[in-house]
Amino acid sequence: MTPRSGRTSEESGDTEGNAAEAAQAPPTPPPYTSLPPTTGWLLRGKDGRLTAYAPTADGVLRWTETRVGGPHWSGPDLLAARGLLPYLSVARSAEGYVHLLGLRKRPRADGPGDTDLVHAIQFQTGRPLRDWQSLGNPHGKDREKGERIGLPSAVLDTTGSVHLFLRNANGGLSAKNQSPTGRWQPWGGADPDGTTLTGEAAAAVTDGGRIELLVPAPGTMVRWIREKPDAKLERAEDEPAGAVAPGTIGAERTAGDRLTHFWRDAEDGTVRAWRPGAEPSRLGGRGTGPLGVLRTPVDGLDCTILAQRGTDGHPHIAAYPTETEEAGLNWTRTGEHCVGAPALALDGEGRVVLAALGEDGTLRVARQKEEPGLALEAWTRI
């Protein structure tokens, strides 16, 4: 299956006029350099409207559809969070609540700065965030170790509680989760048994509620499983080998209670897909950063759609029948140069939406056409 792309761009925005708002627009997202791009930043709320989140220095930029299915958006609004690094882990509950988790660093004159994880919730589309809450860090008052922790990865369990994972300064795994009442529990974690974790944790949850975690280590990936919300993390028997490009691991629910894990190979920059019991599949698509992944029917066929930033700086998109990686897939270039990682979502009318951030900091959106296949309308600059 080869997606088809609309090439030209159109202007769109809030119907009250973008010209005046542009003059007072908040700062644009910086190009990602040392931090990996955020992925999964386009989400649909309970009312069916899409929201896009872009972490920037000292906060998050947010764009919101003004009605279900677009085409107009409001924003960007700046959701302030002083000291927040330009990286987020984003998770959505069954009720449509959006959880934002990030890493905050605040310098001090007497040595290493203060580092903590922070969490905020958006309960209603377009409404203010609940105040950012500090979750501390797994090393407590040891500021030197706190400065060396990894980036957070968060998922929600079947009760709607957040589970947070990250690599700690000792090369092990640290974990923190909420109880069903929303109260945060003390820090815990897991020992990688003689292996030192070197990359960023990547958590995902199956349809049945099992949490799976992949974390890079030298020449391999360490895999843990949490079968139930209150269960301990257990080291999995089946773990994929390979060198992973930093910050590129992700996953999608692809069948029953099963996940397919995706990452970018560190040596050639192409995409890999893996499920337990098999060798990683090569999906081509040389590019940068993590993938946007979406599973949805296309012409009645269960498909997995992938989006990435290619080596040419443009968004690229591909689709294939779910769990048939051996059949191969074709990557299609689309849109203009972008920064970070593109994102995929279904809008409130069930259409595939591909979004990217332009080099000028504007949001760019392309929607699926009302015709057979996976053809995209012309890109719209918000």
Disulfide bonds with the S-S distance in Angstrom:
none
